[in-house]
Amino acid sequence: MGVITLFFASSFSTVMVNSSNNDVLNMGELFHYGLSPALLIIGLMLLLGRNASVETSKKLLLAYIIGTLVLMYVFFGVMANSELMNFSFSVAAPDMLMLGIALFGYFKAK
């Protein structure tokens, strides 16, 4: 997702931001450029940690789960109530899917 966000930041900003003001759209684009390295770091940590011990893997998943739960609060508690954002359930669907997979992996790990 980090790489996708990096290359399609402009497209994401026009979809997410409810404004025709170019400065506001530019801020949305810059936000996505700033967000993409964080998403890339998270993905790389999970990818590179897949050969770690079960205990370490569960800690990585737990960190991801906690961070994603905070993200869900921001999505549904803050962004959904903002007139400036075009927020819908479909925007959060990929994050919710990954959260479900992380929870499954966390609780099924032996």
C-alpha positions in Angstrom: 0.0 0.0 0.0 2.9 2.3 0.7 4.2 2.1 -2.9 0.7 2.5 -4.3 0.1 5.6 -2.2 3.4 7.0 -3.3 2.6 6.7 -7.0 -1.1 7.6 -6.8 -1.0 10.4 -4.2 -2.6 12.9 -6.5 -5.5 10.5 -7.4 -6.1 9.7 -3.8 -6.3 13.3 -2.8 -8.9 14.2 -5.3 -11.0 11.2 -4.2 -10.6 11.8 -0.4 -10.8 15.6 -0.3 -14.2 17.3 -0.7 -13.0 20.5 -2.2 -12.2 22.2 -5.5 -9.6 24.5 -4.0 -6.2 23.7 -5.5 -4.4 24.5 -2.3 -6.6 22.1 -0.3 -6.1 19.4 -3.0 -2.4 20.0 -2.9 -2.3 19.5 0.9 -4.2 16.2 0.5 -1.6 15.1 -2.1 1.3 16.1 0.2 -0.3 14.2 3.1 -0.3 11.0 1.0 3.3 11.5 0.0 4.2 11.8 3.7 2.0 8.8 4.6 3.5 6.4 2.0 6.9 5.8 3.7 5.1 5.0 7.0 2.9 2.4 5.2 6.0 1.1 3.4 7.9 0.7 6.7 5.0 -1.2 8.3 4.7 -3.5 5.3 8.4 -4.2 5.2 8.6 -4.9 9.0 5.8 -7.4 8.7 7.3 -8.9 5.5 10.8 -9.2 6.8 9.6 -10.5 10.2 7.8 -13.5 8.7 10.7 -15.8 9.5 11.0 -14.6 13.1 10.0 -16.7 16.1 6.3 -17.1 16.9 6.7 -14.8 19.9 8.3 -12.1 17.9 5.8 -12.4 15.1 2.9 -12.1 17.5 4.5 -8.9 19.0 4.8 -7.4 15.5 1.1 -8.4 14.7 0.0 -6.9 18.1 1.7 -3.6 17.3 0.1 -3.6 13.9 -3.4 -4.4 15.4 -3.1 -1.7 18.0 -2.0 0.9 15.4 -4.8 -0.1 13.0 -7.4 0.1 15.8 -6.2 3.7 16.4 -6.5 4.3 12.7 -10.0 3.0 12.6 -10.9 5.5 15.4 -9.4 8.3 13.3 -11.3 7.1 10.2 -14.7 6.7 11.8 -14.4 9.1 14.7 -12.7 12.1 13.1 -12.6 11.8 9.3 -16.2 10.5 8.8 -17.5 13.6 10.7 -15.5 16.1 8.6 -17.2 18.0 5.8 -13.8 18.4 4.1 -13.3 14.6 3.6 -15.1 12.3 1.2 -14.9 9.4 3.7 -16.8 6.2 3.2 -16.7 2.6 4.3 -15.0 1.6 1.0 -12.0 3.8 1.9 -11.4 1.9 5.0 -12.2 -1.6 3.6 -8.6 -2.5 2.7 -7.4 -1.6 6.2 -10.3 -3.5 7.8 -9.4 -6.6 5.7 -5.8 -6.4 6.8 -6.9 -6.0 10.4 -9.0 -9.1 10.1 -6.0 -11.1 8.7 -3.7 -9.8 11.4 -6.2 -10.8 14.1 -6.6 -14.2 12.5 -2.8 -14.7 12.4 -2.4 -13.4 16.0 -4.9 -15.7 17.5 -4.1 -18.8 15.3 -0.3 -18.6 15.9 0.9 -21.5 18.0 
